[in-house]
Amino acid sequence: MPVANLIDGRAVAEQIHAGTSQRIAFLKQRGVQPGLAFVRVGDDPASQVYVGMKERMSARLAIASVTHLLPEATSERDLLKLIAQLNADSKIHGILVQAPLPRHLDQANLHTAVLPQKDVDGFHPVNVGKLMLGDTTGFVPCTPAGVQELLIRSEVKIEGAQVVVLGRGNIVGKPMAAILIQKARHANATVTLCHSHTRDIAAHCRRADILIAALGVAEFVKADMVKPGAVVIDVGVNRVKDANAKGGSRLVGDVDFARVQPVAGRITPNPGGVGPMTIAMLMQNTVRAAELAVGK
């Protein structure tokens, strides 16, 4: 199957960055530089990589970023104190507390501590509630927002589509379903949310016009689970052992890409699909937070 059916997340992300750059230039004319604070606790290797990618994109777009690296044993009290300081800093427009966090920290408490207007991750209960209500004044989580943008810019028809989302997590699955069921342009889909207790997941998948895999199981989606011509979006990032790979392991998605690609009408590669979009939407949310702060 030629690459013609690939949905190129890197190319779409570049389109978004171009628009974001224009907005940053306009803010600069008004004497404002968007500011983004990253908070990372511990030495999780994946977190180091993710924050590094976000730092580099911030620098490229002229977003002023600062990273706070805290020891694994940092108390929740001390972390909440740092978040309060960032909330009060007028030069910081967005705050991102990088997951995963050490087990002794309550992620929900930390999300709630970030001011809703600086919650560029879209995890504060106010922003979650606004998403559920269809209130577009809040911030939407970056990965599902990026998936919707991929579909829109790839001219995939969402309205009236049968969408199956695999995974019910708070970061992707639930907000993804909430975005696509809205009574709004580029939504109005019929969404089925599948999870570990769903009976006969394969049967649900085969009904999907758009299949979004976000359950964190390596190569879970097989070719016989996909309706011919369906659009397949792979959100998963999983590390699997591979004696032939550098370091003895490699990253794969939730979709068995090599076997599913010939069946799918459109499909995201992994890497190079959803990942770049997540960063693009984070940068866009940060600029929007700065615009709101100066009353645009």
C-alpha positions as CSV (number, residue, x, y, z in Angstrom):
1,M,0.0,0.0,0.0
2,P,1.5,3.4,-1.0
3,V,2.0,6.1,1.6
4,A,-0.9,8.0,0.0
5,N,-3.2,6.9,2.8
6,L,-0.9,8.3,5.5
7,I,-2.1,11.2,7.7
8,D,1.1,13.2,8.2
9,G,0.9,14.7,11.7
10,R,4.2,16.5,11.3
11,A,3.0,18.3,8.2
12,V,-0.3,19.3,9.8
13,A,1.5,20.4,13.0
14,E,3.7,22.7,10.8
15,Q,0.6,24.3,9.4
16,I,-0.6,25.0,13.0
17,H,2.8,26.3,14.1
18,A,2.7,28.8,11.2
19,G,-0.6,30.3,12.5
20,T,0.7,30.2,16.1
21,S,3.9,32.2,15.0
22,Q,1.7,34.9,13.5
23,R,-0.2,35.3,16.7
24,I,3.0,35.4,18.7
25,A,4.3,38.2,16.4
26,F,1.2,40.2,17.0
27,L,1.5,39.8,20.8
28,K,5.2,40.9,20.5
29,Q,4.0,44.1,18.8
30,R,2.0,44.7,22.0
31,G,5.0,44.0,24.2
32,V,3.8,40.5,25.3
33,Q,5.8,37.3,25.1
34,P,3.8,34.1,25.9
35,G,5.3,32.3,28.9
36,L,5.0,28.6,29.6
37,A,6.2,26.8,32.7
38,F,7.0,23.1,32.8
39,V,7.0,21.2,36.1
40,R,8.7,17.8,36.1
41,V,9.1,15.6,39.2
42,G,11.6,12.8,39.3
43,D,13.7,11.3,36.5
44,D,11.2,9.4,34.4
45,P,12.9,8.9,31.0
46,A,9.8,9.4,29.0
47,S,9.0,12.6,30.9
48,Q,12.5,13.9,30.1
49,V,12.0,13.3,26.4
50,Y,8.5,14.8,26.3
51,V,9.5,18.0,28.2
52,G,12.6,18.3,26.0
53,M,10.5,18.2,22.8
54,K,8.2,20.9,24.3
55,E,11.1,23.1,25.4
56,R,12.6,23.0,21.9
57,M,9.3,23.9,20.2
58,S,8.8,26.7,22.7
59,A,12.2,28.1,21.8
60,R,11.6,27.8,18.1
61,L,8.3,29.7,18.3
62,A,9.7,32.4,20.7
63,I,7.6,31.2,23.6
64,A,9.5,31.9,26.9
65,S,9.6,28.6,28.7
66,V,11.0,27.7,32.1
67,T,11.4,24.2,33.5
68,H,11.3,23.3,37.2
69,L,13.0,20.0,37.9
70,L,12.0,18.6,41.3
71,P,13.3,15.5,43.1
72,E,11.3,12.4,43.1
73,A,10.6,12.8,46.9
74,T,9.1,16.3,46.5
75,S,6.1,16.6,48.8
76,E,2.7,17.5,47.5
77,R,2.8,20.6,49.7
78,D,6.0,21.9,48.2
79,L,4.6,21.2,44.7
80,L,1.4,23.0,45.4
81,K,3.5,25.9,46.7
82,L,5.4,26.1,43.4
83,I,2.2,26.0,41.4
84,A,0.8,28.9,43.5
85,Q,3.9,30.9,42.7
86,L,3.5,30.2,39.0
87,N,-0.2,31.1,39.2
88,A,0.9,34.5,40.6
89,D,3.6,35.2,38.0
90,S,2.1,37.5,35.3
91,K,4.9,36.4,32.8
92,I,3.7,32.8,33.0
93,H,0.6,32.3,30.9
94,G,0.5,28.5,30.8
95,I,1.5,25.8,33.4
96,L,2.1,22.2,32.5
97,V,2.7,19.5,35.2
98,Q,4.3,16.7,33.3
99,A,2.9,13.2,33.8
100,P,3.6,10.6,35.0
101,L,4.0,11.8,38.6
102,P,5.4,9.8,41.5
103,R,2.7,7.7,43.2
104,H,2.7,9.8,46.4
105,L,1.4,12.8,44.6
106,D,-2.3,13.3,43.9
107,Q,-2.6,14.2,40.2
108,A,-6.2,15.5,40.5
109,N,-5.2,17.9,43.3
110,L,-2.4,19.3,41.3
111,H,-4.6,19.8,38.2
112,T,-7.1,21.6,40.3
113,A,-4.4,23.8,41.8
114,V,-3.4,25.3,38.4
115,L,-5.6,28.3,37.6
116,P,-8.1,27.4,34.9
117,Q,-6.9,30.3,32.7
118,K,-3.3,28.9,32.9
119,D,-4.3,25.3,32.5
120,V,-3.0,24.8,28.9
121,D,-3.3,21.0,29.4
122,G,-7.1,21.3,29.8
123,F,-7.3,19.1,32.9
124,H,-8.7,21.6,35.5
125,P,-12.3,20.6,36.5
126,V,-13.5,24.0,35.2
127,N,-12.1,23.3,31.7
128,V,-13.3,19.7,31.8
129,G,-16.8,20.9,32.7
130,K,-16.7,23.5,29.9
131,L,-15.8,20.8,27.4
132,M,-18.7,18.6,28.5
133,L,-21.1,21.6,28.2
134,G,-19.9,22.7,24.8
135,D,-18.5,25.9,26.2
136,T,-15.6,26.9,23.9
137,T,-14.1,29.4,26.3
138,G,-12.1,26.7,28.1
139,F,-9.0,24.9,27.2
140,V,-9.3,21.4,25.6
141,P,-6.7,18.7,26.3
142,C,-4.0,18.8,23.7
143,T,-4.0,15.2,22.4
144,P,-7.7,14.8,21.6
145,A,-7.8,18.4,20.3
146,G,-4.9,17.5,18.0
147,V,-6.7,14.4,16.8
148,Q,-9.8,16.4,15.9
149,E,-7.5,18.9,14.0
150,L,-5.8,16.1,12.2
151,L,-9.2,14.8,11.0
152,I,-10.4,18.3,10.0
153,R,-7.3,19.2,8.0
154,S,-7.2,15.8,6.4
155,E,-10.8,16.4,5.2
156,V,-12.2,13.4,7.0
157,K,-15.9,13.7,7.5
158,I,-16.7,13.7,11.2
159,E,-20.4,14.8,11.1
160,G,-22.6,11.7,11.2
161,A,-19.6,9.3,11.4
162,Q,-19.5,6.2,13.5
163,V,-16.5,6.8,15.8
164,V,-15.0,4.2,18.1
165,V,-12.6,5.3,20.8
166,L,-10.5,2.6,22.5
167,G,-9.7,3.7,26.0
168,R,-11.6,5.8,28.6
169,G,-8.7,7.7,30.2
170,N,-9.1,11.3,31.4
171,I,-6.2,12.5,29.1
172,V,-7.4,11.1,25.8
173,G,-10.4,8.8,25.7
174,K,-13.1,10.7,27.7
175,P,-12.3,14.1,26.3
176,M,-12.0,12.7,22.8
177,A,-15.5,11.3,23.0
178,A,-16.7,14.6,24.5
179,I,-15.2,16.6,21.6
180,L,-16.7,14.5,18.8
181,I,-20.2,14.3,20.2
182,Q,-20.6,18.0,20.5
183,K,-23.5,19.7,18.6
184,A,-20.9,21.7,16.7
185,R,-19.1,22.0,13.4
186,H,-16.5,19.2,12.9
187,A,-18.3,17.1,15.5
188,N,-21.8,15.6,15.6
189,A,-20.4,12.1,15.5
190,T,-21.9,9.0,17.0
191,V,-19.3,7.9,19.5
192,T,-18.8,4.5,21.1
193,L,-16.2,4.5,24.0
194,C,-14.7,1.1,24.6
195,H,-12.7,-0.1,27.5
196,S,-11.4,-3.2,29.4
197,H,-14.9,-4.3,30.3
198,T,-16.4,-3.9,26.8
199,R,-17.7,-7.1,25.3
200,D,-16.5,-8.1,21.8
201,I,-14.4,-4.9,21.2
202,A,-13.5,-6.2,17.7
203,A,-17.2,-6.1,16.7
204,H,-17.4,-2.5,17.8
205,C,-14.2,-1.6,15.9
206,R,-15.5,-3.1,12.7
207,R,-18.4,-0.7,12.7
208,A,-16.2,2.3,12.9
209,D,-15.8,4.9,10.2
210,I,-13.2,6.5,12.4
211,L,-11.2,4.3,14.9
212,I,-9.2,6.1,17.5
213,A,-6.9,3.8,19.6
214,A,-5.8,5.2,23.0
215,L,-5.7,2.3,25.4
216,G,-2.0,1.8,25.9
217,V,-1.7,-1.8,24.6
218,A,1.0,-2.5,22.0
219,E,-0.4,-3.3,18.6
220,F,-3.8,-4.2,20.0
221,V,-5.7,-3.2,16.8
222,K,-5.3,-5.9,14.2
223,A,-6.3,-5.9,10.5
224,D,-9.4,-8.0,11.1
225,M,-10.7,-5.4,13.5
226,V,-10.8,-2.6,11.0
227,K,-13.6,-1.9,8.5
228,P,-12.0,-1.6,5.0
229,G,-11.6,2.1,4.2
230,A,-11.9,3.3,7.8
231,V,-9.8,6.1,9.2
232,V,-7.5,4.8,11.9
233,I,-5.8,7.2,14.4
234,D,-3.1,5.7,16.6
235,V,-2.6,7.6,19.9
236,G,-0.7,4.9,21.8
237,V,3.0,4.9,22.8
238,N,4.3,1.6,24.0
239,R,7.8,0.2,24.5
240,V,8.3,-3.4,23.4
241,K,11.4,-5.6,23.6
242,D,13.3,-6.0,20.3
243,A,16.7,-7.6,20.4
244,N,17.5,-6.0,17.0
245,A,16.7,-2.5,18.1
246,K,19.1,0.0,19.8
247,G,18.9,-0.5,23.5
248,G,16.9,-3.8,23.1
249,S,13.5,-2.1,22.7
250,R,11.5,0.0,20.4
251,L,8.4,2.2,20.5
252,V,5.1,1.0,18.8
253,G,1.6,2.3,18.9
254,D,-1.7,0.7,19.8
255,V,-2.3,-0.3,16.1
256,D,-0.5,-3.1,14.2
257,F,0.5,-0.6,11.6
258,A,2.1,-2.9,9.0
259,R,-1.0,-5.1,8.8
260,V,-3.7,-2.4,9.3
261,Q,-2.4,0.1,6.8
262,P,-3.4,-1.9,3.7
263,V,-7.0,-2.1,5.1
264,A,-7.4,1.4,6.3
265,G,-8.6,4.3,4.1
266,R,-6.4,6.7,6.0
267,I,-4.1,6.0,8.9
268,T,-1.6,7.9,11.2
269,P,2.0,6.6,11.3
270,N,3.5,6.2,14.7
271,P,5.7,8.1,15.3
272,G,4.9,11.1,13.1
273,G,1.1,11.1,13.6
274,V,-0.6,12.3,16.8
275,G,2.6,13.2,18.7
276,P,3.5,16.3,16.8
277,M,-0.1,17.5,17.0
278,T,-0.1,17.3,20.8
279,I,2.8,19.7,21.0
280,A,1.3,22.0,18.4
281,M,-2.0,22.3,20.4
282,L,0.0,22.9,23.6
283,M,1.8,25.8,21.9
284,Q,-1.5,27.1,20.5
285,N,-3.2,26.9,23.9
286,T,-0.3,28.8,25.5
287,V,-0.6,31.6,23.0
288,R,-4.3,31.8,23.5
289,A,-3.8,32.0,27.3
290,A,-1.5,35.0,26.7
291,E,-4.0,36.6,24.4
292,L,-6.7,36.2,27.0
293,A,-4.4,37.6,29.7
294,V,-3.9,40.8,27.8
295,G,-7.6,41.1,26.8
296,K,-7.5,40.3,23.1
